[in-house]
């Protein structure tokens, strides 16, 4: 299954929600599953992004839905990156 990196920044609304209900993070991960994707790894980070998530999704349509659905809520801004395993990347160059 293709891998994607989601770089997430909380909005003021999202930060307020997470502070009051930190378990909301795991609830959103369950919702991502309902969209047909799977959170493989997730990290809270300091700096430009609040969270880095490694997500598998069957195709671009599924990960687009995840990004749009979550962003439309107004609690997070997401940058989605396609991740290519290094061996595949090298093989594609040959």
N, CA, C and O atoms as a GROMACS GRO file, in nm:
protein
  376
    1UNK      N    1   0.085  -0.117   0.000
    1UNK     CA    2   0.000   0.000   0.000
    1UNK      C    3   0.090   0.124   0.000
    1UNK      O    4   0.190   0.126   0.072
    2UNK      N    5   0.058   0.227  -0.078
    2UNK     CA    6   0.138   0.349  -0.080
    2UNK      C    7   0.144   0.416   0.057
    2UNK      O    8   0.050   0.409   0.137
    3UNK      N    9   0.258   0.481   0.082
    3UNK     CA   10   0.281   0.549   0.208
    3UNK      C   11   0.279   0.700   0.187
    3UNK      O   12   0.329   0.751   0.086
    4UNK      N   13   0.221   0.770   0.282
    4UNK     CA   14   0.212   0.915   0.277
    4UNK      C   15   0.256   0.971   0.412
    4UNK      O   16   0.238   0.908   0.516
    5UNK      N   17   0.313   1.090   0.408
    5UNK     CA   18   0.351   1.162   0.529
    5UNK      C   19   0.254   1.280   0.542
    5UNK      O   20   0.238   1.359   0.450
    6UNK      N   21   0.191   1.290   0.658
    6UNK     CA   22   0.102   1.403   0.685
    6UNK      C   23   0.171   1.493   0.788
    6UNK      O   24   0.198   1.451   0.900
    7UNK      N   25   0.198   1.616   0.748
    7UNK     CA   26   0.256   1.715   0.836
    7UNK      C   27   0.142   1.805   0.881
    7UNK      O   28   0.080   1.873   0.799
    8UNK      N   29   0.114   1.805   1.010
    8UNK     CA   30  -0.006   1.872   1.062
    8UNK      C   31   0.029   1.987   1.156
    8UNK      O   32   0.117   1.975   1.242
    9UNK      N   33  -0.043   2.097   1.138
    9UNK     CA   34  -0.035   2.211   1.230
    9UNK      C   35  -0.173   2.236   1.285
    9UNK      O   36  -0.269   2.250   1.210
   10UNK      N   37  -0.182   2.242   1.417
   10UNK     CA   38  -0.311   2.270   1.480
   10UNK      C   39  -0.347   2.417   1.462
   10UNK      O   40  -0.261   2.504   1.467
   11UNK      N   41  -0.475   2.443   1.441
   11UNK     CA   42  -0.525   2.580   1.446
   11UNK      C   43  -0.548   2.613   1.594
   11UNK      O   44  -0.530   2.526   1.680
   12UNK      N   45  -0.586   2.736   1.623
   12UNK     CA   46  -0.617   2.772   1.761
   12UNK      C   47  -0.728   2.683   1.816
   12UNK      O   48  -0.723   2.640   1.932
   13UNK      N   49  -0.827   2.656   1.732
   13UNK     CA   50  -0.939   2.569   1.773
   13UNK      C   51  -0.888   2.429   1.803
   13UNK      O   52  -0.927   2.369   1.903
   14UNK      N   53  -0.801   2.376   1.718
   14UNK     CA   54  -0.746   2.242   1.738
   14UNK      C   55  -0.662   2.234   1.864
   14UNK      O   56  -0.671   2.136   1.938
   15UNK      N   57  -0.582   2.335   1.890
   15UNK     CA   58  -0.498   2.336   2.011
   15UNK      C   59  -0.585   2.337   2.136
   15UNK      O   60  -0.554   2.269   2.234
   16UNK      N   61  -0.693   2.414   2.134
   16UNK     CA   62  -0.785   2.419   2.248
   16UNK      C   63  -0.849   2.282   2.271
   16UNK      O   64  -0.861   2.237   2.384
   17UNK      N   65  -0.888   2.218   2.161
   17UNK     CA   66  -0.950   2.085   2.172
   17UNK      C   67  -0.852   1.983   2.229
   17UNK      O   68  -0.887   1.906   2.319
   18UNK      N   69  -0.729   1.982   2.178
   18UNK     CA   70  -0.628   1.885   2.224
   18UNK      C   71  -0.593   1.908   2.370
   18UNK      O   72  -0.574   1.813   2.446
   19UNK      N   73  -0.585   2.033   2.410
   19UNK     CA   74  -0.553   2.062   2.550
   19UNK      C   75  -0.662   2.008   2.642
   19UNK      O   76  -0.633   1.948   2.746
   20UNK      N   77  -0.788   2.029   2.603
   20UNK     CA   78  -0.900   1.983   2.686
   20UNK      C   79  -0.924   1.834   2.676
   20UNK      O   80  -0.968   1.771   2.772
   21UNK      N   81  -0.896   1.776   2.559
   21UNK     CA   82  -0.924   1.634   2.533
   21UNK      C   83  -0.812   1.570   2.452
   21UNK      O   84  -0.829   1.545   2.333
   22UNK      N   85  -0.696   1.542   2.514
   22UNK     CA   86  -0.583   1.487   2.440
   22UNK      C   87  -0.615   1.354   2.371
   22UNK      O   88  -0.552   1.320   2.270
   23UNK      N   89  -0.710   1.279   2.424
   23UNK     CA   90  -0.747   1.151   2.362
   23UNK      C   91  -0.810   1.169   2.224
   23UNK      O   92  -0.826   1.072   2.150
   24UNK      N   93  -0.845   1.292   2.190
   24UNK     CA   94  -0.904   1.321   2.059
   24UNK      C   95  -0.808   1.282   1.946
   24UNK      O   96  -0.851   1.247   1.836
   25UNK      N   97  -0.679   1.288   1.974
   25UNK     CA   98  -0.580   1.250   1.873
   25UNK      C   99  -0.603   1.106   1.828
   25UNK      O  100  -0.606   1.079   1.708
   26UNK      N  101  -0.619   1.015   1.921
   26UNK     CA  102  -0.641   0.874   1.888
   26UNK      C  103  -0.778   0.853   1.822
   26UNK      O  104  -0.793   0.766   1.736
   27UNK      N  105  -0.876   0.932   1.861
   27UNK     CA  106  -1.008   0.921   1.798
   27UNK      C  107  -0.999   0.958   1.650
   27UNK      O  108  -1.062   0.895   1.566
   28UNK      N  109  -0.921   1.061   1.619
   28UNK     CA  110  -0.903   1.101   1.478
   28UNK      C  111  -0.834   0.988   1.401
   28UNK      O  112  -0.866   0.963   1.285
   29UNK      N  113  -0.739   0.922   1.464
   29UNK     CA  114  -0.672   0.809   1.397
   29UNK      C  115  -0.772   0.700   1.361
   29UNK      O  116  -0.761   0.638   1.255
   30UNK      N  117  -0.869   0.675   1.446
   30UNK     CA  118  -0.974   0.577   1.416
   30UNK      C  119  -1.060   0.624   1.300
   30UNK      O  120  -1.102   0.544   1.217
   31UNK      N  121  -1.086   0.754   1.293
   31UNK     CA  122  -1.163   0.809   1.182
   31UNK      C  123  -1.086   0.795   1.050
   31UNK      O  124  -1.145   0.770   0.945
   32UNK      N  125  -0.956   0.810   1.056
   32UNK     CA  126  -0.872   0.791   0.936
   32UNK      C  127  -0.890   0.649   0.884
   32UNK      O  128  -0.895   0.627   0.763
   33UNK      N  129  -0.899   0.553   0.974
   33UNK     CA  130  -0.922   0.414   0.935
   33UNK      C  131  -1.056   0.401   0.860
   33UNK      O  132  -1.066   0.326   0.764
   34UNK      N  133  -1.156   0.475   0.906
   34UNK     CA  134  -1.288   0.470   0.841
   34UNK      C  135  -1.283   0.526   0.699
   34UNK      O  136  -1.368   0.493   0.616
   35UNK      N  137  -1.184   0.613   0.671
   35UNK     CA  138  -1.167   0.667   0.537
   35UNK      C  139  -1.086   0.573   0.447
   35UNK      O  140  -1.062   0.604   0.331
   36UNK      N  141  -1.045   0.458   0.501
   36UNK     CA  142  -0.973   0.359   0.422
   36UNK      C  143  -0.822   0.366   0.431
   36UNK      O  144  -0.752   0.299   0.356
   37UNK      N  145  -0.771   0.447   0.523
   37UNK     CA  146  -0.626   0.459   0.541
   37UNK      C  147  -0.587   0.402   0.677
   37UNK      O  148  -0.673   0.365   0.757
   38UNK      N  149  -0.456   0.395   0.703
   38UNK     CA  150  -0.407   0.337   0.829
   38UNK      C  151  -0.288   0.418   0.878
   38UNK      O  152  -0.191   0.438   0.805
   39UNK      N  153  -0.295   0.464   1.003
   39UNK     CA  154  -0.183   0.536   1.064
   39UNK      C  155  -0.080   0.432   1.110
   39UNK      O  156  -0.108   0.351   1.199
   40UNK      N  157   0.037   0.437   1.049
   40UNK     CA  158   0.145   0.342   1.082
   40UNK      C  159   0.227   0.394   1.200
   40UNK      O  160   0.258   0.320   1.293
   41UNK      N  161   0.261   0.522   1.196
   41UNK     CA  162   0.337   0.588   1.302
   41UNK      C  163   0.286   0.730   1.316
   41UNK      O  164   0.238   0.790   1.219
   42UNK      N  165   0.296   0.782   1.437
   42UNK     CA  166   0.256   0.921   1.459
   42UNK      C  167   0.343   0.980   1.568
   42UNK      O  168   0.369   0.916   1.671
   43UNK      N  169   0.389   1.102   1.544
   43UNK     CA  170   0.477   1.169   1.638
   43UNK      C  171   0.428   1.311   1.665
   43UNK      O  172   0.387   1.382   1.572
   44UNK      N  173   0.431   1.351   1.790
   44UNK     CA  174   0.411   1.492   1.824
   44UNK      C  175   0.549   1.556   1.811
   44UNK      O  176   0.648   1.501   1.858
   45UNK      N  177   0.555   1.672   1.747
   45UNK     CA  178   0.683   1.735   1.720
   45UNK      C  179   0.682   1.880   1.767
   45UNK      O  180   0.577   1.941   1.783
   46UNK      N  181   0.799   1.932   1.788
   46UNK     CA  182   0.817   2.073   1.820
   46UNK      C  183   0.873   2.141   1.696
   46UNK      O  184   0.957   2.084   1.627
   47UNK      N  185   0.827   2.260   1.668
   47UNK     CA  186   0.878   2.330   1.550
   47UNK      C  187   0.764   2.370   1.459
   47UNK      O  188   0.656   2.407   1.505
   48UNK      N  189   0.788   2.364   1.329
   48UNK     CA  190   0.691   2.412   1.230
   48UNK      C  191   0.563   2.330   1.227
   48UNK      O  192   0.457   2.381   1.190
   49UNK      N  193   0.571   2.204   1.265
   49UNK     CA  194   0.454   2.116   1.263
   49UNK      C  195   0.431   2.059   1.402
   49UNK      O  196   0.526   2.038   1.479
   50UNK      N  197   0.305   2.034   1.434
   50UNK     CA  198   0.269   1.978   1.564
   50UNK      C  199   0.272   1.825   1.564
   50UNK      O  200   0.302   1.763   1.666
   51UNK      N  201   0.239   1.766   1.448
   51UNK     CA  202   0.237   1.621   1.436
   51UNK      C  203   0.292   1.578   1.300
   51UNK      O  204   0.273   1.646   1.200
   52UNK      N  205   0.361   1.465   1.301
   52UNK     CA  206   0.405   1.400   1.178
   52UNK      C  207   0.345   1.260   1.183
   52UNK      O  208   0.369   1.184   1.277
   53UNK      N  209   0.267   1.227   1.080
   53UNK     CA  210   0.202   1.096   1.075
   53UNK      C  211   0.244   1.023   0.949
   53UNK      O  212   0.246   1.080   0.840
   54UNK      N  213   0.278   0.897   0.965
   54UNK     CA  214   0.307   0.810   0.852
   54UNK      C  215   0.181   0.727   0.831
   54UNK      O  216   0.138   0.653   0.919
   55UNK      N  217   0.122   0.742   0.713
   55UNK     CA  218  -0.008   0.683   0.684
   55UNK      C  219   0.000   0.601   0.557
   55UNK      O  220   0.059   0.643   0.458
   56UNK      N  221  -0.060   0.483   0.560
   56UNK     CA  222  -0.076   0.403   0.439
   56UNK      C  223  -0.219   0.419   0.390
   56UNK      O  224  -0.314   0.420   0.468
   57UNK      N  225  -0.232   0.432   0.258
   57UNK     CA  226  -0.364   0.444   0.197
   57UNK      C  227  -0.360   0.369   0.064
   57UNK      O  228  -0.256   0.363  -0.001
   58UNK      N  229  -0.473   0.312   0.023
   58UNK     CA  230  -0.472   0.233  -0.099
   58UNK      C  231  -0.439   0.312  -0.225
   58UNK      O  232  -0.387   0.256  -0.322
   59UNK      N  233  -0.470   0.442  -0.224
   59UNK     CA  234  -0.445   0.520  -0.345
   59UNK      C  235  -0.456   0.669  -0.313
   59UNK      O  236  -0.488   0.708  -0.201
   60UNK      N  237  -0.430   0.750  -0.414
   60UNK     CA  238  -0.434   0.895  -0.399
   60UNK      C  239  -0.573   0.944  -0.361
   60UNK      O  240  -0.587   1.041  -0.287
   61UNK      N  241  -0.676   0.879  -0.412
   61UNK     CA  242  -0.813   0.918  -0.380
   61UNK      C  243  -0.838   0.906  -0.230
   61UNK      O  244  -0.897   0.997  -0.170
   62UNK      N  245  -0.795   0.798  -0.169
   62UNK     CA  246  -0.818   0.775  -0.026
   62UNK      C  247  -0.743   0.878   0.059
   62UNK      O  248  -0.799   0.932   0.154
   63UNK      N  249  -0.617   0.905   0.026
   63UNK     CA  250  -0.540   0.999   0.108
   63UNK      C  251  -0.589   1.142   0.086
   63UNK      O  252  -0.582   1.225   0.176
   64UNK      N  253  -0.639   1.170  -0.034
   64UNK     CA  254  -0.699   1.302  -0.059
   64UNK      C  255  -0.821   1.321   0.030
   64UNK      O  256  -0.841   1.428   0.088
   65UNK      N  257  -0.902   1.218   0.040
   65UNK     CA  258  -1.020   1.225   0.126
   65UNK      C  259  -0.981   1.249   0.271
   65UNK      O  260  -1.043   1.331   0.340
   66UNK      N  261  -0.880   1.179   0.318
   66UNK     CA  262  -0.832   1.198   0.456
   66UNK      C  263  -0.792   1.344   0.477
   66UNK      O  264  -0.837   1.408   0.572
   67UNK      N  265  -0.709   1.396   0.389
   67UNK     CA  266  -0.658   1.532   0.404
   67UNK      C  267  -0.770   1.636   0.398
   67UNK      O  268  -0.774   1.728   0.480
   68UNK      N  269  -0.861   1.621   0.303
   68UNK     CA  270  -0.969   1.718   0.288
   68UNK      C  271  -1.067   1.710   0.404
   68UNK      O  272  -1.107   1.812   0.460
   69UNK      N  273  -1.106   1.589   0.442
   69UNK     CA  274  -1.202   1.572   0.552
   69UNK      C  275  -1.148   1.631   0.682
   69UNK      O  276  -1.219   1.702   0.753
   70UNK      N  277  -1.022   1.602   0.713
   70UNK     CA  278  -0.965   1.652   0.838
   70UNK      C  279  -0.944   1.803   0.834
   70UNK      O  280  -0.973   1.872   0.931
   71UNK      N  281  -0.896   1.854   0.722
   71UNK     CA  282  -0.872   1.998   0.710
   71UNK      C  283  -1.001   2.078   0.713
   71UNK      O  284  -1.004   2.190   0.765
   72UNK      N  285  -1.108   2.022   0.658
   72UNK     CA  286  -1.236   2.093   0.651
   72UNK      C  287  -1.296   2.120   0.789
   72UNK      O  288  -1.385   2.204   0.802
   73UNK      N  289  -1.250   2.050   0.889
   73UNK     CA  290  -1.303   2.068   1.024
   73UNK      C  291  -1.256   2.198   1.088
   73UNK      O  292  -1.316   2.247   1.184
   74UNK      N  293  -1.148   2.253   1.036
   74UNK     CA  294  -1.097   2.380   1.088
   74UNK      C  295  -1.007   2.368   1.209
   74UNK      O  296  -0.968   2.469   1.267
   75UNK      N  297  -0.971   2.246   1.248
   75UNK     CA  298  -0.887   2.228   1.366
   75UNK      C  299  -0.741   2.199   1.332
   75UNK      O  300  -0.654   2.200   1.419
   76UNK      N  301  -0.715   2.172   1.203
   76UNK     CA  302  -0.580   2.135   1.163
   76UNK      C  303  -0.558   2.175   1.017
   76UNK      O  304  -0.650   2.174   0.936
   77UNK      N  305  -0.432   2.210   0.987
   77UNK     CA  306  -0.389   2.234   0.849
   77UNK      C  307  -0.290   2.123   0.817
   77UNK      O  308  -0.196   2.099   0.893
   78UNK      N  309  -0.309   2.056   0.704
   78UNK     CA  310  -0.228   1.939   0.672
   78UNK      C  311  -0.154   1.959   0.540
   78UNK      O  312  -0.212   2.005   0.441
   79UNK      N  313  -0.028   1.922   0.540
   79UNK     CA  314   0.049   1.910   0.417
   79UNK      C  315   0.074   1.762   0.396
   79UNK      O  316   0.128   1.695   0.484
   80UNK      N  317   0.034   1.709   0.280
   80UNK     CA  318   0.044   1.567   0.252
   80UNK      C  319   0.155   1.542   0.151
   80UNK      O  320   0.160   1.606   0.045
   81UNK      N  321   0.243   1.449   0.184
   81UNK     CA  322   0.355   1.414   0.097
   81UNK      C  323   0.347   1.266   0.061
   81UNK      O  324   0.314   1.183   0.145
   82UNK      N  325   0.377   1.235  -0.063
   82UNK     CA  326   0.389   1.095  -0.104
   82UNK      C  327   0.528   1.047  -0.067
   82UNK      O  328   0.626   1.116  -0.096
   83UNK      N  329   0.537   0.931  -0.004
   83UNK     CA  330   0.667   0.877   0.038
   83UNK      C  331   0.700   0.753  -0.045
   83UNK      O  332   0.621   0.659  -0.052
   84UNK      N  333   0.818   0.755  -0.107
   84UNK     CA  334   0.862   0.644  -0.190
   84UNK      C  335   0.978   0.575  -0.120
   84UNK      O  336   1.077   0.640  -0.087
   85UNK      N  337   0.968   0.444  -0.095
   85UNK     CA  338   1.081   0.373  -0.034
   85UNK      C  339   1.208   0.394  -0.120
   85UNK      O  340   1.201   0.396  -0.242
   86UNK      N  341   1.322   0.410  -0.054
   86UNK     CA  342   1.447   0.441  -0.122
   86UNK      C  343   1.480   0.339  -0.231
   86UNK      O  344   1.522   0.377  -0.340
   87UNK      N  345   1.464   0.210  -0.201
   87UNK     CA  346   1.496   0.109  -0.302
   87UNK      C  347   1.407   0.124  -0.426
   87UNK      O  348   1.455   0.106  -0.538
   88UNK      N  349   1.281   0.155  -0.406
   88UNK     CA  350   1.191   0.180  -0.520
   88UNK      C  351   1.234   0.304  -0.596
   88UNK      O  352   1.234   0.306  -0.719
   89UNK      N  353   1.271   0.408  -0.522
   89UNK     CA  354   1.315   0.532  -0.584
   89UNK      C  355   1.436   0.507  -0.673
   89UNK      O  356   1.441   0.551  -0.788
   90UNK      N  357   1.535   0.435  -0.618
   90UNK     CA  358   1.656   0.404  -0.695
   90UNK      C  359   1.621   0.319  -0.817
   90UNK      O  360   1.671   0.344  -0.927
   91UNK      N  361   1.536   0.219  -0.797
   91UNK     CA  362   1.494   0.133  -0.908
   91UNK      C  363   1.424   0.210  -1.018
   91UNK      O  364   1.441   0.179  -1.136
   92UNK      N  365   1.346   0.310  -0.980
   92UNK     CA  366   1.276   0.392  -1.080
   92UNK      C  367   1.373   0.475  -1.164
   92UNK      O  368   1.339   0.516  -1.275
   93UNK      N  369   1.492   0.500  -1.112
   93UNK     CA  370   1.589   0.580  -1.184
   93UNK      C  371   1.670   0.499  -1.284
   93UNK      O  372   1.739   0.555  -1.369
   94UNK      N  373   1.661   0.369  -1.273
   94UNK     CA  374   1.740   0.282  -1.363
   94UNK      C  375   1.668   0.255  -1.491
   94UNK      O  376   1.720   0.184  -1.578
   0.00000   0.00000   0.00000
